[in-house]
Amino acid sequence: MWRFVFIGLLSSVLTGASPLTSQTPVSNFRLPTFNQEGHRSMLIQGASAVVNSSQIELTELNLTLFAGDPKDTIETIILSPQAVAELDNERIHGAQTVRVIRDDLEITGVQWSYDHRAKKVSIATKARIVFHAPLPDILK
């Protein structure tokens, strides 16, 4: 699904620009994706991005994940100084720090990945979780 949105975005924004293999960064990059019902699924934003046909290299990633409903309810925000979005397998990953923000928790760590198909965030090192909700009977 990303590829269709990506191609549409590039054809409308970069008409007449250099080929998709250009190493010239795009400033204030934004790439929305939508579900089958036409509601927002995700918004990838970066201060700059180097775009090619299979991946996007981003600086100052701000990834907003939506519930996919008509209200555009935000479920999760993922922030990282550098990331790579792989268009073919709908994954975004980074070797640097990450901050995952939800209403009920906040997670930080290093060496991370997000799989959009599985809706799964993985953090390899220095993971720290802060829960913003009561956890009754957690130690029983």
Biotite code that builds the C-alpha atoms (Angstrom):
import biotite.structure as struc

atoms = struc.array([
    struc.Atom([0.000, 0.000, 0.000], chain_id="A", res_id=1, res_name="MET", atom_name="CA", element="C"),
    struc.Atom([2.872, 2.407, 0.749], chain_id="A", res_id=2, res_name="TRP", atom_name="CA", element="C"),
    struc.Atom([4.153, 2.143, -2.810], chain_id="A", res_id=3, res_name="ARG", atom_name="CA", element="C"),
    struc.Atom([0.906, 3.497, -4.319], chain_id="A", res_id=4, res_name="PHE", atom_name="CA", element="C"),
    struc.Atom([0.789, 6.436, -1.935], chain_id="A", res_id=5, res_name="VAL", atom_name="CA", element="C"),
    struc.Atom([4.509, 7.001, -2.394], chain_id="A", res_id=6, res_name="PHE", atom_name="CA", element="C"),
    struc.Atom([4.311, 7.012, -6.205], chain_id="A", res_id=7, res_name="ILE", atom_name="CA", element="C"),
    struc.Atom([1.302, 9.348, -6.128], chain_id="A", res_id=8, res_name="GLY", atom_name="CA", element="C"),
    struc.Atom([3.050, 11.710, -3.757], chain_id="A", res_id=9, res_name="LEU", atom_name="CA", element="C"),
    struc.Atom([6.219, 11.803, -5.794], chain_id="A", res_id=10, res_name="LEU", atom_name="CA", element="C"),
    struc.Atom([4.433, 12.310, -9.080], chain_id="A", res_id=11, res_name="SER", atom_name="CA", element="C"),
    struc.Atom([2.510, 15.279, -7.723], chain_id="A", res_id=12, res_name="SER", atom_name="CA", element="C"),
    struc.Atom([5.286, 16.842, -5.641], chain_id="A", res_id=13, res_name="VAL", atom_name="CA", element="C"),
    struc.Atom([8.417, 16.078, -7.607], chain_id="A", res_id=14, res_name="LEU", atom_name="CA", element="C"),
    struc.Atom([7.224, 16.508, -11.170], chain_id="A", res_id=15, res_name="THR", atom_name="CA", element="C"),
    struc.Atom([10.206, 17.416, -13.274], chain_id="A", res_id=16, res_name="GLY", atom_name="CA", element="C"),
    struc.Atom([12.635, 16.602, -10.461], chain_id="A", res_id=17, res_name="ALA", atom_name="CA", element="C"),
    struc.Atom([15.582, 14.254, -10.667], chain_id="A", res_id=18, res_name="SER", atom_name="CA", element="C"),
    struc.Atom([15.037, 10.461, -10.711], chain_id="A", res_id=19, res_name="PRO", atom_name="CA", element="C"),
    struc.Atom([14.052, 8.475, -7.619], chain_id="A", res_id=20, res_name="LEU", atom_name="CA", element="C"),
    struc.Atom([17.661, 7.428, -7.078], chain_id="A", res_id=21, res_name="THR", atom_name="CA", element="C"),
    struc.Atom([18.752, 10.998, -6.389], chain_id="A", res_id=22, res_name="SER", atom_name="CA", element="C"),
    struc.Atom([20.781, 11.629, -3.247], chain_id="A", res_id=23, res_name="GLN", atom_name="CA", element="C"),
    struc.Atom([19.424, 15.177, -2.991], chain_id="A", res_id=24, res_name="THR", atom_name="CA", element="C"),
    struc.Atom([17.446, 15.465, 0.255], chain_id="A", res_id=25, res_name="PRO", atom_name="CA", element="C"),
    struc.Atom([13.837, 16.604, 0.279], chain_id="A", res_id=26, res_name="VAL", atom_name="CA", element="C"),
    struc.Atom([13.159, 19.169, 3.026], chain_id="A", res_id=27, res_name="SER", atom_name="CA", element="C"),
    struc.Atom([10.102, 18.914, 5.293], chain_id="A", res_id=28, res_name="ASN", atom_name="CA", element="C"),
    struc.Atom([9.182, 15.478, 3.944], chain_id="A", res_id=29, res_name="PHE", atom_name="CA", element="C"),
    struc.Atom([5.617, 14.179, 4.537], chain_id="A", res_id=30, res_name="ARG", atom_name="CA", element="C"),
    struc.Atom([4.140, 10.876, 3.394], chain_id="A", res_id=31, res_name="LEU", atom_name="CA", element="C"),
    struc.Atom([0.605, 9.944, 4.503], chain_id="A", res_id=32, res_name="PRO", atom_name="CA", element="C"),
    struc.Atom([-0.774, 6.429, 4.057], chain_id="A", res_id=33, res_name="THR", atom_name="CA", element="C"),
    struc.Atom([-4.411, 5.367, 4.100], chain_id="A", res_id=34, res_name="PHE", atom_name="CA", element="C"),
    struc.Atom([-6.338, 2.178, 4.845], chain_id="A", res_id=35, res_name="ASN", atom_name="CA", element="C"),
    struc.Atom([-8.864, 0.474, 2.543], chain_id="A", res_id=36, res_name="GLN", atom_name="CA", element="C"),
    struc.Atom([-11.658, 2.743, 3.826], chain_id="A", res_id=37, res_name="GLU", atom_name="CA", element="C"),
    struc.Atom([-9.681, 5.876, 2.932], chain_id="A", res_id=38, res_name="GLY", atom_name="CA", element="C"),
    struc.Atom([-8.843, 6.842, 6.524], chain_id="A", res_id=39, res_name="HIS", atom_name="CA", element="C"),
    struc.Atom([-5.339, 7.796, 7.578], chain_id="A", res_id=40, res_name="ARG", atom_name="CA", element="C"),
    struc.Atom([-3.221, 4.893, 8.721], chain_id="A", res_id=41, res_name="SER", atom_name="CA", element="C"),
    struc.Atom([0.143, 6.570, 9.137], chain_id="A", res_id=42, res_name="MET", atom_name="CA", element="C"),
    struc.Atom([1.991, 9.830, 8.538], chain_id="A", res_id=43, res_name="LEU", atom_name="CA", element="C"),
    struc.Atom([5.757, 9.720, 8.024], chain_id="A", res_id=44, res_name="ILE", atom_name="CA", element="C"),
    struc.Atom([7.434, 13.109, 8.481], chain_id="A", res_id=45, res_name="GLN", atom_name="CA", element="C"),
    struc.Atom([11.069, 14.130, 8.496], chain_id="A", res_id=46, res_name="GLY", atom_name="CA", element="C"),
    struc.Atom([13.095, 17.321, 8.542], chain_id="A", res_id=47, res_name="ALA", atom_name="CA", element="C"),
    struc.Atom([14.810, 15.909, 5.474], chain_id="A", res_id=48, res_name="SER", atom_name="CA", element="C"),
    struc.Atom([14.607, 12.717, 3.445], chain_id="A", res_id=49, res_name="ALA", atom_name="CA", element="C"),
    struc.Atom([16.631, 11.027, 0.742], chain_id="A", res_id=50, res_name="VAL", atom_name="CA", element="C"),
    struc.Atom([14.161, 9.100, -1.390], chain_id="A", res_id=51, res_name="VAL", atom_name="CA", element="C"),
    struc.Atom([14.758, 6.207, -3.761], chain_id="A", res_id=52, res_name="ASN", atom_name="CA", element="C"),
    struc.Atom([12.522, 3.508, -5.207], chain_id="A", res_id=53, res_name="SER", atom_name="CA", element="C"),
    struc.Atom([12.784, 1.096, -2.266], chain_id="A", res_id=54, res_name="SER", atom_name="CA", element="C"),
    struc.Atom([13.514, 3.196, 0.815], chain_id="A", res_id=55, res_name="GLN", atom_name="CA", element="C"),
    struc.Atom([13.473, 6.622, 2.409], chain_id="A", res_id=56, res_name="ILE", atom_name="CA", element="C"),
    struc.Atom([16.310, 7.797, 4.663], chain_id="A", res_id=57, res_name="GLU", atom_name="CA", element="C"),
    struc.Atom([14.910, 10.342, 7.134], chain_id="A", res_id=58, res_name="LEU", atom_name="CA", element="C"),
    struc.Atom([16.303, 12.793, 9.651], chain_id="A", res_id=59, res_name="THR", atom_name="CA", element="C"),
    struc.Atom([14.188, 13.913, 12.616], chain_id="A", res_id=60, res_name="GLU", atom_name="CA", element="C"),
    struc.Atom([11.543, 11.240, 12.059], chain_id="A", res_id=61, res_name="LEU", atom_name="CA", element="C"),
    struc.Atom([8.067, 11.954, 13.383], chain_id="A", res_id=62, res_name="ASN", atom_name="CA", element="C"),
    struc.Atom([5.936, 8.896, 12.670], chain_id="A", res_id=63, res_name="LEU", atom_name="CA", element="C"),
    struc.Atom([2.269, 9.258, 13.597], chain_id="A", res_id=64, res_name="THR", atom_name="CA", element="C"),
    struc.Atom([0.154, 6.092, 13.684], chain_id="A", res_id=65, res_name="LEU", atom_name="CA", element="C"),
    struc.Atom([-3.614, 6.456, 13.412], chain_id="A", res_id=66, res_name="PHE", atom_name="CA", element="C"),
    struc.Atom([-6.445, 4.136, 14.447], chain_id="A", res_id=67, res_name="ALA", atom_name="CA", element="C"),
    struc.Atom([-7.737, 4.213, 10.863], chain_id="A", res_id=68, res_name="GLY", atom_name="CA", element="C"),
    struc.Atom([-11.090, 5.662, 11.864], chain_id="A", res_id=69, res_name="ASP", atom_name="CA", element="C"),
    struc.Atom([-13.016, 8.659, 10.467], chain_id="A", res_id=70, res_name="PRO", atom_name="CA", element="C"),
    struc.Atom([-11.901, 10.824, 13.423], chain_id="A", res_id=71, res_name="LYS", atom_name="CA", element="C"),
    struc.Atom([-8.169, 10.349, 12.617], chain_id="A", res_id=72, res_name="ASP", atom_name="CA", element="C"),
    struc.Atom([-7.552, 9.164, 16.175], chain_id="A", res_id=73, res_name="THR", atom_name="CA", element="C"),
    struc.Atom([-3.832, 9.122, 16.951], chain_id="A", res_id=74, res_name="ILE", atom_name="CA", element="C"),
    struc.Atom([-2.703, 5.876, 18.593], chain_id="A", res_id=75, res_name="GLU", atom_name="CA", element="C"),
    struc.Atom([1.073, 6.255, 18.708], chain_id="A", res_id=76, res_name="THR", atom_name="CA", element="C"),
    struc.Atom([3.829, 8.735, 17.881], chain_id="A", res_id=77, res_name="ILE", atom_name="CA", element="C"),
    struc.Atom([7.379, 7.519, 17.201], chain_id="A", res_id=78, res_name="ILE", atom_name="CA", element="C"),
    struc.Atom([10.267, 10.007, 17.231], chain_id="A", res_id=79, res_name="LEU", atom_name="CA", element="C"),
    struc.Atom([13.879, 9.342, 16.217], chain_id="A", res_id=80, res_name="SER", atom_name="CA", element="C"),
    struc.Atom([16.794, 11.474, 14.978], chain_id="A", res_id=81, res_name="PRO", atom_name="CA", element="C"),
    struc.Atom([17.449, 9.141, 12.026], chain_id="A", res_id=82, res_name="GLN", atom_name="CA", element="C"),
    struc.Atom([15.465, 6.334, 10.418], chain_id="A", res_id=83, res_name="ALA", atom_name="CA", element="C"),
    struc.Atom([15.073, 4.314, 7.249], chain_id="A", res_id=84, res_name="VAL", atom_name="CA", element="C"),
    struc.Atom([11.630, 3.457, 5.859], chain_id="A", res_id=85, res_name="ALA", atom_name="CA", element="C"),
    struc.Atom([11.606, 0.299, 3.732], chain_id="A", res_id=86, res_name="GLU", atom_name="CA", element="C"),
    struc.Atom([8.727, 0.669, 1.299], chain_id="A", res_id=87, res_name="LEU", atom_name="CA", element="C"),
    struc.Atom([8.446, -2.935, 0.118], chain_id="A", res_id=88, res_name="ASP", atom_name="CA", element="C"),
    struc.Atom([7.983, -4.552, 3.527], chain_id="A", res_id=89, res_name="ASN", atom_name="CA", element="C"),
    struc.Atom([6.392, -1.589, 5.364], chain_id="A", res_id=90, res_name="GLU", atom_name="CA", element="C"),
    struc.Atom([9.121, -1.344, 8.019], chain_id="A", res_id=91, res_name="ARG", atom_name="CA", element="C"),
    struc.Atom([10.849, 1.640, 9.564], chain_id="A", res_id=92, res_name="ILE", atom_name="CA", element="C"),
    struc.Atom([14.002, 1.230, 11.633], chain_id="A", res_id=93, res_name="HIS", atom_name="CA", element="C"),
    struc.Atom([16.851, 3.172, 13.163], chain_id="A", res_id=94, res_name="GLY", atom_name="CA", element="C"),
    struc.Atom([20.140, 2.568, 14.954], chain_id="A", res_id=95, res_name="ALA", atom_name="CA", element="C"),
    struc.Atom([19.852, 5.658, 17.127], chain_id="A", res_id=96, res_name="GLN", atom_name="CA", element="C"),
    struc.Atom([17.453, 6.559, 19.923], chain_id="A", res_id=97, res_name="THR", atom_name="CA", element="C"),
    struc.Atom([13.699, 6.210, 19.695], chain_id="A", res_id=98, res_name="VAL", atom_name="CA", element="C"),
    struc.Atom([10.812, 7.584, 21.730], chain_id="A", res_id=99, res_name="ARG", atom_name="CA", element="C"),
    struc.Atom([7.421, 5.877, 21.472], chain_id="A", res_id=100, res_name="VAL", atom_name="CA", element="C"),
    struc.Atom([4.530, 7.911, 22.877], chain_id="A", res_id=101, res_name="ILE", atom_name="CA", element="C"),
    struc.Atom([1.026, 6.630, 23.624], chain_id="A", res_id=102, res_name="ARG", atom_name="CA", element="C"),
    struc.Atom([-1.670, 7.814, 26.017], chain_id="A", res_id=103, res_name="ASP", atom_name="CA", element="C"),
    struc.Atom([-0.977, 4.883, 28.354], chain_id="A", res_id=104, res_name="ASP", atom_name="CA", element="C"),
    struc.Atom([2.822, 4.622, 28.149], chain_id="A", res_id=105, res_name="LEU", atom_name="CA", element="C"),
    struc.Atom([6.093, 6.056, 26.890], chain_id="A", res_id=106, res_name="GLU", atom_name="CA", element="C"),
    struc.Atom([9.042, 3.948, 25.742], chain_id="A", res_id=107, res_name="ILE", atom_name="CA", element="C"),
    struc.Atom([12.596, 5.015, 24.953], chain_id="A", res_id=108, res_name="THR", atom_name="CA", element="C"),
    struc.Atom([15.509, 2.956, 23.677], chain_id="A", res_id=109, res_name="GLY", atom_name="CA", element="C"),
    struc.Atom([18.152, 2.429, 21.017], chain_id="A", res_id=110, res_name="VAL", atom_name="CA", element="C"),
    struc.Atom([18.272, 0.242, 17.865], chain_id="A", res_id=111, res_name="GLN", atom_name="CA", element="C"),
    struc.Atom([14.614, -0.034, 17.040], chain_id="A", res_id=112, res_name="TRP", atom_name="CA", element="C"),
    struc.Atom([12.224, -1.110, 14.312], chain_id="A", res_id=113, res_name="SER", atom_name="CA", element="C"),
    struc.Atom([8.537, -0.698, 13.547], chain_id="A", res_id=114, res_name="TYR", atom_name="CA", element="C"),
    struc.Atom([6.649, -3.241, 11.436], chain_id="A", res_id=115, res_name="ASP", atom_name="CA", element="C"),
    struc.Atom([3.487, -1.566, 10.141], chain_id="A", res_id=116, res_name="HIS", atom_name="CA", element="C"),
    struc.Atom([1.860, -4.805, 8.952], chain_id="A", res_id=117, res_name="ARG", atom_name="CA", element="C"),
    struc.Atom([2.220, -6.384, 12.414], chain_id="A", res_id=118, res_name="ALA", atom_name="CA", element="C"),
    struc.Atom([1.772, -3.042, 14.245], chain_id="A", res_id=119, res_name="LYS", atom_name="CA", element="C"),
    struc.Atom([4.855, -3.984, 16.295], chain_id="A", res_id=120, res_name="LYS", atom_name="CA", element="C"),
    struc.Atom([7.682, -1.874, 17.741], chain_id="A", res_id=121, res_name="VAL", atom_name="CA", element="C"),
    struc.Atom([10.909, -3.669, 18.717], chain_id="A", res_id=122, res_name="SER", atom_name="CA", element="C"),
    struc.Atom([13.702, -2.059, 20.731], chain_id="A", res_id=123, res_name="ILE", atom_name="CA", element="C"),
    struc.Atom([17.052, -3.866, 20.980], chain_id="A", res_id=124, res_name="ALA", atom_name="CA", element="C"),
    struc.Atom([18.906, -1.977, 23.722], chain_id="A", res_id=125, res_name="THR", atom_name="CA", element="C"),
    struc.Atom([18.449, 0.468, 26.590], chain_id="A", res_id=126, res_name="LYS", atom_name="CA", element="C"),
    struc.Atom([14.665, 0.075, 26.619], chain_id="A", res_id=127, res_name="ALA", atom_name="CA", element="C"),
    struc.Atom([12.824, 2.032, 29.296], chain_id="A", res_id=128, res_name="ARG", atom_name="CA", element="C"),
    struc.Atom([9.056, 1.970, 29.765], chain_id="A", res_id=129, res_name="ILE", atom_name="CA", element="C"),
    struc.Atom([6.992, 4.443, 31.771], chain_id="A", res_id=130, res_name="VAL", atom_name="CA", element="C"),
    struc.Atom([3.353, 3.452, 32.273], chain_id="A", res_id=131, res_name="PHE", atom_name="CA", element="C"),
    struc.Atom([0.799, 6.250, 32.570], chain_id="A", res_id=132, res_name="HIS", atom_name="CA", element="C"),
    struc.Atom([-1.906, 3.919, 33.829], chain_id="A", res_id=133, res_name="ALA", atom_name="CA", element="C"),
    struc.Atom([-2.397, 2.000, 37.066], chain_id="A", res_id=134, res_name="PRO", atom_name="CA", element="C"),
    struc.Atom([-1.052, -1.542, 37.075], chain_id="A", res_id=135, res_name="LEU", atom_name="CA", element="C"),
    struc.Atom([-3.001, -3.294, 39.830], chain_id="A", res_id=136, res_name="PRO", atom_name="CA", element="C"),
    struc.Atom([-1.731, -6.666, 40.996], chain_id="A", res_id=137, res_name="ASP", atom_name="CA", element="C"),
    struc.Atom([1.339, -6.537, 38.745], chain_id="A", res_id=138, res_name="ILE", atom_name="CA", element="C"),
    struc.Atom([3.522, -8.343, 41.302], chain_id="A", res_id=139, res_name="LEU", atom_name="CA", element="C"),
    struc.Atom([1.097, -11.148, 42.217], chain_id="A", res_id=140, res_name="LYS", atom_name="CA", element="C"),
])
